[in-house]
Amino acid sequence: MRNFDRPSAYGYDSGGTLIAGHFREPDTYSAHRPAGMNDWLIAYTLGGEGYFSVPGLQTQTCRAGDVALLGPGTPHRYGTSPGCTWHFVWAHFSAPMIEANLLPGEPLHIRPAGNEYVRRRIGRAFRRLLSDTRERGDYWQELGVTALREILMLLARSERRKLDARVEETLHRLSLHMREPVRIGALARSVGLSPSRLSHLFKENTGQSIVDALNRMRIRQAALLLEHTDRTASEVSYDVGYSNYNHFLAQFRRLHGMSPSEYRKRARSNGS
């Protein structure tokens, strides 16, 4: 079912406007632009299979979880692979909207979005992008660009950092429930592993234990609160999940080499 017109119906330039759509197309679908476009195209395959073809390169396929980025000025043809249906979301955007370091250097860049955790995040960001661009106002356009930037940042991060999806999900759950006592058994069940297997996999991927990762997460947040709020060290300790203030002090000294009050004084002195 088609939600918007075909991307090719917008011509070769979106006019500096972020345009997005959600397609499910049979194998009769194709778009051919021999002169390329003046903007970028990003397409995220949700199911089925599509293809992209540019001169001088072998035709590349896009399957579920793949992201394609097609640069401005690139002659191209893309569409649904023979005998398939292609289910995908897409967006046209102009280069000035996005930092150059988040965009690939080659004319066509196709790669898996990353592990399951990254794919879910990208899927949620695309849903926001689709919703926000339908509003068409400047405010919503800006929110759409923010969602697009999140997608591109996730792609860049997944290329640099290769974590197992279950470790990514564990880190995500730790951040959501940072103030709660860590329960490795419950974390392990949530990602379908035994506690011992999760502990081993987490250490293998991150170089630290789950408990150490949580402590670092808490202390990083505590440092921000000390630097940017007037809450006392004991209040900050409680805010980030420590019920024992002495344990908080020990962890803070271990990671920062000074007490919370010394850290606050130095941070504010450097910022003045």
C-alpha positions in Angstrom: 0.0 0.0 0.0 1.3 3.4 -1.0 1.5 6.2 1.6 3.0 8.9 -0.6 3.7 9.5 -4.2 6.8 7.8 -5.6 10.1 9.5 -4.7 10.7 10.3 -8.4 7.5 12.3 -8.5 9.4 15.0 -6.5 11.8 15.6 -9.4 15.5 15.9 -8.9 15.5 18.4 -6.0 13.5 18.5 -2.8 14.2 22.3 -2.6 16.0 22.1 0.7 12.9 20.4 2.3 13.0 17.1 4.1 10.5 14.7 2.4 9.8 11.2 3.6 7.6 8.3 2.7 6.7 4.6 3.4 6.3 2.3 0.5 5.4 -1.4 -0.1 6.0 -2.0 -3.9 5.7 -5.0 -6.3 8.4 -5.9 -8.7 7.0 -3.5 -11.3 8.3 -0.5 -9.3 11.4 1.4 -10.4 12.7 4.9 -10.4 15.2 6.0 -13.0 17.1 9.3 -12.8 19.8 9.5 -15.5 20.9 13.0 -14.3 20.8 12.1 -10.6 19.3 14.4 -8.0 20.4 17.6 -6.2 19.7 16.1 -2.8 20.4 12.9 -0.8 18.2 9.8 -0.6 18.2 7.5 2.3 16.2 4.2 2.2 15.7 1.7 5.0 14.4 -1.7 4.0 11.8 -3.2 6.3 11.1 -6.3 4.3 11.4 -7.9 0.9 14.2 -6.8 -1.4 15.1 -3.9 -3.6 18.1 -2.9 -5.7 20.2 0.2 -6.5 22.2 0.6 -9.7 24.7 3.4 -10.5 27.1 3.6 -13.5 30.4 1.9 -13.0 29.3 -0.2 -10.0 27.7 -3.6 -9.7 24.0 -3.5 -8.9 23.5 -3.9 -5.2 20.5 -5.4 -3.4 18.8 -4.1 -0.2 17.3 -6.6 2.2 15.6 -6.2 5.6 17.7 -4.2 7.9 19.8 -2.6 5.1 20.2 1.2 4.7 21.1 2.8 1.4 22.4 6.3 1.0 22.5 7.8 -2.5 24.5 11.0 -3.0 23.6 14.1 -5.1 24.5 14.2 -8.7 24.6 10.4 -9.0 22.9 8.9 -12.1 20.9 5.9 -10.8 18.1 3.4 -11.1 16.5 1.7 -8.2 13.4 -0.5 -7.6 12.0 -3.8 -6.4 14.0 -6.9 -7.2 12.3 -9.3 -9.7 9.8 -11.6 -8.1 9.8 -9.7 -4.8 8.0 -7.0 -2.9 10.0 -4.2 -1.5 8.8 -2.7 1.9 10.9 0.4 2.8 10.9 3.9 4.2 12.8 6.7 2.6 13.7 10.4 2.9 15.1 13.0 0.6 17.2 15.7 2.3 19.6 18.4 1.2 23.3 18.2 2.3 23.4 21.4 4.4 20.8 19.9 6.8 23.3 17.3 8.1 27.0 17.5 9.3 29.3 16.3 6.5 31.0 13.7 8.7 27.7 11.8 9.0 27.5 11.3 5.2 29.5 8.8 3.2 32.1 9.8 0.7 31.0 7.4 -2.0 28.0 8.0 -4.3 26.2 4.9 -3.2 26.6 3.4 0.3 24.6 0.3 1.3 25.2 -1.6 4.5 23.3 -3.4 7.3 22.0 -1.0 9.9 23.7 -2.9 12.6 22.5 -5.2 15.3 18.9 -5.7 16.4 19.1 -2.9 19.0 20.4 -0.4 16.4 17.7 -1.5 13.8 15.0 -0.9 16.4 16.3 2.5 17.2 16.5 3.4 13.5 13.0 2.1 12.9 11.6 4.3 15.7 13.5 7.3 14.4 12.0 6.8 11.0 8.5 6.6 12.4 9.1 10.0 14.0 10.6 11.3 10.8 7.5 10.2 8.8 5.1 11.7 11.3 6.9 15.0 11.7 7.4 15.7 8.0 3.7 15.3 7.4 3.1 18.4 9.6 4.9 20.5 7.1 5.5 23.4 9.5 9.0 24.8 10.3 8.9 23.4 13.8 8.0 19.9 12.7 10.6 20.1 9.9 13.2 20.8 12.5 12.1 17.8 14.5 12.2 15.7 11.4 15.8 16.7 10.8 16.6 15.7 14.3 15.2 12.2 13.7 17.2 12.0 10.5 20.4 13.0 12.3 19.8 10.3 14.9 19.5 7.7 12.2 22.8 8.8 10.6 24.5 9.0 14.0 23.4 5.4 14.8 24.7 4.2 11.5 28.1 5.9 12.0 28.3 4.6 15.6 27.5 1.0 14.5 30.3 1.1 12.0 32.8 2.1 14.7 31.5 0.0 17.5 30.5 -3.6 17.0 28.6 -4.7 20.1 26.5 -7.8 20.4 22.8 -6.8 20.2 22.2 -8.4 23.6 24.9 -6.3 25.1 23.5 -3.2 23.5 20.1 -4.1 25.0 21.6 -4.7 28.4 23.3 -1.2 28.3 20.0 0.3 27.3 18.1 -1.3 30.1 20.8 -0.3 32.6 20.4 3.4 31.5 16.6 3.2 31.8 16.7 1.8 35.3 20.0 3.3 36.5 18.6 4.1 40.0 17.5 0.6 40.6 19.7 -2.2 42.1 21.2 -4.3 39.3 19.6 -7.7 38.9 21.7 -9.7 36.5 19.2 -12.6 36.5 16.4 -10.3 35.3 18.7 -8.7 32.7 19.7 -12.1 31.4 16.1 -13.2 31.0 15.2 -10.0 29.2 17.8 -10.8 26.5 17.3 -14.6 26.4 20.6 -15.6 28.1 21.7 -17.3 31.3 23.3 -14.9 33.9 26.7 -16.5 33.4 26.5 -16.3 29.6 25.4 -12.6 29.7 28.1 -11.7 32.2 30.8 -13.3 30.0 29.4 -11.8 26.8 29.2 -8.3 28.4 32.8 -8.5 29.7 34.0 -9.7 26.3 32.3 -6.9 24.4 32.9 -4.0 26.7 35.9 -4.9 28.8 34.0 -4.4 32.1 31.5 -6.2 34.2 27.8 -5.3 34.3 28.2 -3.9 37.8 31.2 -1.8 36.8 29.3 -0.5 33.7 26.4 0.6 35.9 28.7 2.3 38.4 30.4 4.2 35.6 27.0 5.2 34.2 25.9 6.5 37.6 29.1 8.4 38.3 29.1 10.0 34.9 25.6 11.3 35.7 26.6 12.3 39.2 29.5 14.4 37.8 27.1 16.2 35.4 24.7 16.9 38.3 27.5 18.3 40.5 28.7 20.5 37.7 25.4 21.9 36.5 23.1 21.9 39.5 23.3 23.0 43.2 22.2 19.7 44.6 24.4 18.4 47.5 26.7 15.4 47.0 24.4 13.3 49.2 21.4 14.3 47.1 23.2 13.5 43.9 24.2 10.2 45.3 20.6 9.3 45.8 19.6 10.8 42.4 21.8 8.3 40.6 20.9 5.3 42.6 23.2 4.9 45.6 21.5 4.2 48.9 24.9 4.1 50.6 26.7 7.4 50.5 30.1 6.0 51.5 29.8 3.6 48.5 29.1 6.5 46.3 32.2 8.4 47.6 34.4 5.4 47.0 33.2 4.9 43.5 33.5 8.6 42.7 37.1 8.8 44.0 38.0 5.6 42.1 36.8 7.1 38.8 37.7 10.8 39.2 40.5 10.7 41.7 38.9 13.3 44.0 35.8 13.8 46.2 32.6 15.1 44.7 33.1 18.5 46.4 36.6 18.8 44.9 35.2 17.8 41.5 32.5 20.5 41.6 35.0 23.2 42.6 37.4 22.3 39.8 34.7 22.0 37.2 33.2 25.3 38.0 36.6 27.0 38.2 37.5 25.7 34.8 34.2 26.8 33.4 34.4 30.4 34.7 
